[in-house]
């Protein structure tokens, strides 16, 4: 996987902070899941596969909204945020997509109180 040294260093730093906090090294999906939980306040003991996917979708929309790809439309009756895509995402290879998301995740954590 091709990744810039700066992005890789920043990602390792985030992983280390999350590992210190939660006791487990997270992958990108786990970090997105965590962001989704943070953004929705959704906390239940048992989460279905569909709910996990929904939480990760919220996270992706949230982190990409920082660059204007999505805009928050509002929350539904259950408090879940709904986003609308407002500009096309760039066409990228899968490893580039992962780096693109990681860079936005890092920006998200830079702006959050962690």
C-alpha contacts under 8 A as a table, 3 or more apart, distances in Angstrom:
res1	aa1	res2	aa2	distance
1	X	95	X	6.21
2	X	95	X	7.14
2	X	96	X	7.95
3	X	7	X	6.71
3	X	8	X	6.34
3	X	99	X	6.82
4	X	7	X	5.28
4	X	8	X	6.13
5	X	8	X	5.06
5	X	9	X	6.02
6	X	9	X	5.15
6	X	10	X	6.16
7	X	10	X	5.17
7	X	11	X	6.01
7	X	99	X	7.86
7	X	103	X	6.81
8	X	11	X	5.03
8	X	12	X	6.12
9	X	12	X	5.18
9	X	13	X	6.23
10	X	13	X	5.02
10	X	14	X	6.36
10	X	106	X	7.33
11	X	14	X	5.11
11	X	15	X	6.17
11	X	102	X	7.25
11	X	106	X	7.02
12	X	15	X	4.95
12	X	16	X	6.08
13	X	16	X	5.10
13	X	17	X	6.31
14	X	17	X	5.13
14	X	18	X	6.16
14	X	106	X	7.41
15	X	18	X	5.15
15	X	19	X	5.91
15	X	25	X	6.17
15	X	26	X	6.35
16	X	19	X	5.00
16	X	20	X	6.07
16	X	25	X	7.30
17	X	20	X	5.12
17	X	21	X	6.25
18	X	21	X	4.98
18	X	22	X	5.86
18	X	23	X	7.58
18	X	24	X	7.50
18	X	25	X	6.99
18	X	26	X	7.15
19	X	22	X	5.22
19	X	23	X	4.78
19	X	24	X	4.77
19	X	25	X	4.85
19	X	26	X	6.98
20	X	23	X	5.52
20	X	24	X	7.63
26	X	29	X	7.76
26	X	30	X	5.43
26	X	31	X	6.23
27	X	30	X	5.33
27	X	31	X	6.38
28	X	31	X	5.10
28	X	32	X	6.19
28	X	102	X	7.37
29	X	32	X	5.07
29	X	33	X	6.09
29	X	56	X	7.30
30	X	33	X	4.94
30	X	34	X	6.16
31	X	34	X	5.01
31	X	35	X	6.26
32	X	35	X	5.05
32	X	36	X	6.11
32	X	55	X	7.66
32	X	56	X	5.16
32	X	59	X	5.47
32	X	60	X	6.95
32	X	105	X	7.89
33	X	36	X	5.04
33	X	37	X	6.26
33	X	52	X	6.67
33	X	55	X	5.75
33	X	56	X	4.91
33	X	59	X	7.02
34	X	37	X	5.14
34	X	38	X	6.18
35	X	38	X	4.92
35	X	39	X	6.06
35	X	55	X	7.84
35	X	56	X	7.57
35	X	59	X	5.37
36	X	39	X	5.14
36	X	40	X	6.09
36	X	55	X	4.36
36	X	56	X	5.51
36	X	57	X	7.49
36	X	58	X	5.51
36	X	59	X	4.54
37	X	40	X	5.30
37	X	41	X	5.42
37	X	42	X	5.32
37	X	43	X	6.96
37	X	55	X	6.31
38	X	41	X	5.42
38	X	42	X	7.57
39	X	58	X	7.60
39	X	59	X	7.34
39	X	81	X	7.94
40	X	55	X	7.74
40	X	79	X	6.86
40	X	80	X	5.70
40	X	81	X	6.90
44	X	47	X	6.47
47	X	51	X	6.05
47	X	52	X	6.61
48	X	51	X	5.11
48	X	52	X	6.29
49	X	52	X	5.08
49	X	53	X	6.29
50	X	53	X	5.07
50	X	54	X	6.14
51	X	54	X	4.90
51	X	55	X	6.10
52	X	55	X	5.10
52	X	56	X	6.23
53	X	56	X	5.10
53	X	57	X	6.09
54	X	57	X	4.99
54	X	58	X	6.24
55	X	58	X	5.15
55	X	59	X	6.29
56	X	59	X	4.93
56	X	60	X	6.22
57	X	60	X	5.15
57	X	61	X	6.22
58	X	61	X	5.19
58	X	62	X	6.03
58	X	81	X	7.08
58	X	82	X	7.59
58	X	83	X	7.86
59	X	62	X	4.99
59	X	63	X	6.10
60	X	63	X	5.33
60	X	64	X	6.02
60	X	101	X	7.53
61	X	64	X	5.25
61	X	65	X	5.89
61	X	69	X	7.91
61	X	70	X	5.90
61	X	71	X	7.97
61	X	83	X	6.50
62	X	65	X	5.12
62	X	66	X	7.09
62	X	70	X	7.41
63	X	66	X	5.72
63	X	67	X	7.97
63	X	101	X	7.70
63	X	104	X	5.46
63	X	105	X	5.90
63	X	107	X	7.83
63	X	108	X	6.07
64	X	67	X	5.59
64	X	68	X	6.72
64	X	69	X	5.59
64	X	70	X	6.20
64	X	101	X	7.65
64	X	104	X	6.38
65	X	68	X	4.82
65	X	69	X	5.25
65	X	70	X	4.41
65	X	71	X	5.73
65	X	72	X	7.77
66	X	69	X	7.57
66	X	104	X	7.53
66	X	108	X	7.89
67	X	70	X	7.95
68	X	71	X	6.84
68	X	86	X	7.04
68	X	87	X	7.13
69	X	85	X	5.80
69	X	86	X	5.45
69	X	87	X	5.01
69	X	88	X	6.81
69	X	89	X	6.80
70	X	83	X	6.03
70	X	84	X	5.40
70	X	85	X	4.29
70	X	86	X	5.31
70	X	87	X	7.16
71	X	83	X	5.35
71	X	84	X	5.39
71	X	85	X	6.47
71	X	86	X	6.58
72	X	81	X	6.96
72	X	82	X	5.95
72	X	83	X	4.39
72	X	84	X	6.48
73	X	81	X	7.48
73	X	82	X	5.55
73	X	83	X	5.26
73	X	84	X	6.44
74	X	81	X	5.67
74	X	82	X	5.63
74	X	83	X	7.34
75	X	78	X	7.58
75	X	79	X	5.17
75	X	80	X	5.11
75	X	81	X	4.20
75	X	82	X	5.82
76	X	79	X	5.22
76	X	80	X	5.44
76	X	81	X	6.51
76	X	82	X	7.24
77	X	80	X	7.49
85	X	88	X	7.49
92	X	95	X	7.98
92	X	96	X	5.65
92	X	97	X	5.84
93	X	96	X	5.23
93	X	97	X	6.22
94	X	97	X	4.99
94	X	98	X	6.31
95	X	98	X	5.11
95	X	99	X	6.34
96	X	99	X	5.09
96	X	100	X	6.02
97	X	100	X	4.94
97	X	101	X	6.20
98	X	101	X	5.19
98	X	102	X	6.07
99	X	102	X	4.91
99	X	103	X	6.02
100	X	103	X	5.28
100	X	104	X	6.47
101	X	104	X	5.12
101	X	105	X	6.08
102	X	105	X	4.93
102	X	106	X	6.12
103	X	106	X	5.17
103	X	107	X	6.36
104	X	107	X	4.99
104	X	108	X	6.18
105	X	108	X	4.96
105	X	109	X	6.36
106	X	109	X	5.18
106	X	110	X	6.17
107	X	110	X	5.01
107	X	111	X	6.38
108	X	111	X	5.31
108	X	112	X	6.35
109	X	112	X	4.99
109	X	113	X	7.54
109	X	114	X	7.06
110	X	113	X	7.86
